Amino acid sequence: MSDTFKNRLVQAMQHRGIKAAELAKRTGLSKAQISQYTNGVYEAKQTALYKLAVALDVSEAWLMGYDVDMERLISQKCAEQTNIIELMQL
């Protein structure tokens, strides 16, 4: 399997045991968008890529096909949790 966005997305979904419908719920993206990504019709733009990476707990760079670790960095997770806490306090 080559390291294309489509293949990495499918691989991450299989690794996490997440179906397209569940991924759509977790990301707020439509099922049609998820289908287009998994079928290689389109590649996700920055915002959608970020949502997919967070929902699948993978690195954005890895999802784009770069030769980096699949897992998100701990510092990224901590920063996201801090942002969520700050938003909840508003």
C-alpha positions in Angstrom: 0.0 0.0 0.0 1.5 3.3 -1.0 1.7 6.3 1.3 -1.1 8.4 -0.2 -3.6 10.4 1.8 -6.3 7.9 0.8 -4.4 4.9 1.9 -3.2 6.4 5.2 -6.8 7.5 6.0 -8.1 4.0 5.4 -5.2 2.5 7.3 -5.9 4.8 10.3 -9.6 4.0 10.2 -8.9 0.3 10.2 -6.3 0.6 13.0 -8.7 2.5 15.2 -11.7 0.3 14.2 -13.7 3.4 13.1 -16.2 3.2 10.2 -16.9 6.1 7.9 -20.2 7.0 9.6 -18.5 7.2 13.0 -15.7 9.3 11.6 -18.2 11.6 10.1 -19.9 12.0 13.5 -16.5 12.6 15.3 -15.3 15.2 12.8 -18.5 17.0 11.7 -17.6 16.2 8.1 -20.3 14.6 5.9 -20.4 10.9 5.1 -20.0 11.9 1.4 -16.8 13.8 2.2 -15.4 10.8 4.1 -16.4 8.6 1.2 -14.6 10.9 -1.3 -11.5 10.9 0.8 -11.4 7.1 1.2 -12.1 6.5 -2.5 -9.3 8.9 -3.5 -11.6 11.4 -5.3 -10.3 14.3 -3.2 -7.7 14.9 -0.5 -8.7 16.8 2.6 -7.8 20.5 2.9 -6.2 21.8 6.0 -9.2 22.1 8.3 -10.7 18.7 7.4 -7.2 17.1 7.6 -6.9 18.4 11.2 -10.3 17.2 12.1 -9.5 13.7 10.7 -6.2 13.5 12.4 -7.6 14.5 15.8 -10.5 12.1 15.5 -8.2 9.2 14.5 -5.5 10.3 16.9 -2.8 10.3 14.2 -0.3 12.9 13.1 -1.4 15.3 10.3 2.0 14.9 8.6 1.6 11.1 8.7 -1.9 11.3 7.3 -0.6 13.4 4.4 1.9 10.6 3.6 5.1 11.9 5.2 7.6 9.5 6.7 6.9 10.4 10.4 5.4 8.5 13.3 1.7 7.7 13.0 0.9 8.7 16.5 0.1 12.3 17.5 2.8 14.0 19.6 2.0 14.2 23.3 2.6 18.0 23.2 -0.1 18.3 20.5 -2.5 16.4 22.7 -1.7 18.5 25.7 -2.1 21.7 23.7 -5.5 20.6 22.4 -6.7 19.6 25.9 -5.6 23.0 27.2 -7.5 24.8 24.4 -10.6 22.8 25.2 -10.3 23.7 28.9 -9.8 27.4 28.1 -12.8 27.3 25.8 -15.0 25.7 28.5 -14.0 28.5 30.9 -15.2 31.3 28.6 
